[in-house]
């Protein structure tokens, strides 16, 4: 009789739990904007005062704040 891996029973455990991986998924896209010198200097000054941990975080904070007032 021909013997192959397909003729023997293979037992494989497959984990089907929903919480196998709880790593946060962060979707970020890097964009380049043509900002005025005044805006760039303001972002740099606010970042130096530790308003946010990074300049990107500072811009995100500003956009969120604007959205709260406008939307």
C-alpha positions as CSV (number, residue, x, y, z in Angstrom):
1,X,0.0,0.0,0.0
2,X,1.2,3.5,-0.8
3,X,2.1,5.4,2.3
4,X,2.1,9.2,2.4
5,X,1.5,12.0,4.8
6,X,-2.1,12.2,3.5
7,X,-2.9,8.6,4.5
8,X,-2.0,9.2,8.1
9,X,-4.2,11.1,10.6
10,X,-2.7,14.5,11.3
11,X,-3.8,16.3,14.4
12,X,-3.4,20.0,14.3
13,X,-4.7,22.4,17.0
14,X,-6.0,25.6,15.6
15,X,-6.7,28.5,18.0
16,X,-10.0,30.1,17.0
17,X,-10.2,32.5,20.0
18,X,-11.0,36.1,19.1
19,X,-8.5,37.5,21.6
20,X,-5.4,35.7,20.4
21,X,-3.7,39.0,19.5
22,X,-4.6,42.2,21.3
23,X,-1.9,44.4,19.8
24,X,-3.3,47.8,19.0
25,X,-3.6,48.6,15.3
26,X,-2.5,52.2,14.6
27,X,-3.1,53.4,11.1
28,X,-1.1,56.5,10.4
29,X,-0.4,58.2,7.1
30,X,2.4,60.7,6.7
31,X,1.4,63.8,4.8
32,X,3.3,66.8,3.6
33,X,1.6,70.2,3.9
34,X,2.6,73.6,2.7
35,X,2.3,75.5,5.9
36,X,3.0,79.2,6.4
37,X,6.2,80.1,8.3
38,X,4.0,81.5,11.1
39,X,2.2,78.2,11.5
40,X,5.4,76.2,11.5
41,X,6.9,78.5,14.2
42,X,3.8,78.3,16.3
43,X,3.8,74.5,16.2
44,X,7.5,74.4,17.1
45,X,7.0,76.8,20.0
46,X,4.0,74.9,21.4
47,X,5.9,71.6,21.0
48,X,8.9,73.1,22.9
49,X,6.4,74.0,25.8
50,X,5.4,70.3,25.9
51,X,1.8,70.9,24.9
52,X,2.0,67.5,23.2
53,X,4.7,64.9,23.1
54,X,5.5,65.5,19.4
55,X,4.7,68.0,16.7
56,X,2.4,65.5,15.0
57,X,0.5,64.9,18.2
58,X,0.2,68.7,18.7
59,X,-1.4,69.1,15.2
60,X,-3.7,66.1,15.9
61,X,-4.7,67.8,19.2
62,X,-5.4,71.1,17.4
63,X,-7.5,69.4,14.7
64,X,-9.5,67.5,17.3
65,X,-10.1,70.7,19.2
66,X,-11.2,72.6,16.0
67,X,-13.5,69.7,15.1
68,X,-15.2,69.9,18.5
69,X,-16.0,73.5,17.9
70,X,-17.1,73.2,14.3
71,X,-18.8,69.9,14.0
